[in-house]
Amino acid sequence: MPVQTDLLVLLEDRPGIVARVGRTLGRAGINIEGVCGIARGGQGILHILLADDEAESAREALDADGIQVAEERDVWVLECSDRPGELGRVMHQLAVAEINADLAYLTTTGRLVIGSPEFERVVATLGRADPAAPGR
């Protein structure tokens, strides 16, 4: 399904914290389908892609372990070819529609995750787009 759930988790930037998140979700039987993390100034930000039916359980498991979920939102997950220019092609479609994406990362299987404050417009634009169409 192209629409999935992304959790934004705020973490202290220290050794082992991402391992803790992974273990917490693993113990709850929740599979991480994609992940993206950055740290700056002692603060870590982790985006975790989940199947929609696992979002509530993931939030509960993380909360029970004292891990803060700051945001939950829908993201568009797109099958993409693994070839030069593919990211540019997809993002160009959004640019032509004057849509700003504020999140992009890859899943464990190479699909592209896109988040935007204009999510409905992303769905309308990429949902009708021909994934094989040129446009680089």
N, C-alpha and C positions, 0 to 999 in steps of 0.2 A: 504494500500500500504506500503511495507516495507521501501521505501525511502521517507523521509520527510525532512523538513527544520528546522534547529536549529539556533536560533539567540543568539548571545553572546552579552549581554548588560552590559556595565560598569557603575557602580553606586557608589555614595558616600555611605559609611556605616553609615547610620543614621536611626532613627525610621521613619517609614512611606514611605520609598522610594519604597519598593516592593509593598506596597498598591497602590502607585501612578501608577506603571507600570500596575498592575492588573486593576485599574479603567480606565486607558487610553485605554487599549486593549478592555475592556468590553464596554466602550462607543462607540468604533469603531465596535462592534459586532463580535469581534475576540475571538474565544475559545482557551484557552491554553490547549493543550493536554498533556503536561508534563513540569516540571520545576525542576531546580536544582540550588541552590544558595549557595555561600560561601562568607565569608568576612575575610579579613586579612589586618592589617595595615591601616585601614580607607578606604579601597577600597572594593567594592562589585562586584562580578561577578555573573551574572544570566544567565542561559541557559534556553531558552524558546522553546518548541517544538510546531510547528504549522503545520496545513495542508498546503501543497505546494501552494494552491491557495490563502492562506491568508498572505503569507510572505511579499509581496509588500505592502499590506494595513497595516500590522502591523508595518513595517518599517516606513511608512509615518506617521502613528498615533503617534508613539514614537518620531520621529523626530520633529513633530509639537509641542510636549509637552516638547521638550528640553532634551529628553532622548537619549543617545548615543548608537547606535547599532554598535558595533566594528567589528562584523563578522557575516556572514551568510554562512551556509554550509549545504550540504546534510549529513544526518545521516541515519543509518540502524536501523529500528524499528522492533523488533522481538517478536513474541508471545512466551511466555515462561510459563512453568508450574510453579505453586507456590509450590515448594518443595525444600527441602534441597539439595544443590549442583548444582542447575540449573545455577547459575552464573558461577560457576567453569567449568561446562560442556561447556557452550557457549564460554567462554574465552579460554578454552583449545583448542578449534578448531582453534582459531586465533593464539594461541601460537605455535601450531604444524606447522602452515603455516608461522610462523615467522613474524606475523603482530602485530604491536603495536597499541593498542587502547588508545587514549588520553582522552576519554570521555565515561562515562557510567552513566546512571541514569534511573529511572523508570517513566513511564507515569502515568497519573491519573487512567488508567485501568490496570496497572501492566505489560505493555509491556516493554521490555528492549531496551533502546536507546544506540547505540554505534557510536562513532565518531572516526575517524582515519585519519591521513595524507595520508594513503594508502587506501582511501575509495573504489576505484575500486576493490582492492584485498579483502576487507571485503565483498563486494557484491558477488564476485565470490566464496568466501569460504563459507559464511553463506547462500547464495542464493541457493547453491546446497546441503547443509547439511541437513540431516534428523533430524528435531527438536526432535524426540523421541529417537534418537540413544544415547546409553550410551557413556561415554567418560570422566567420572569424573576422 
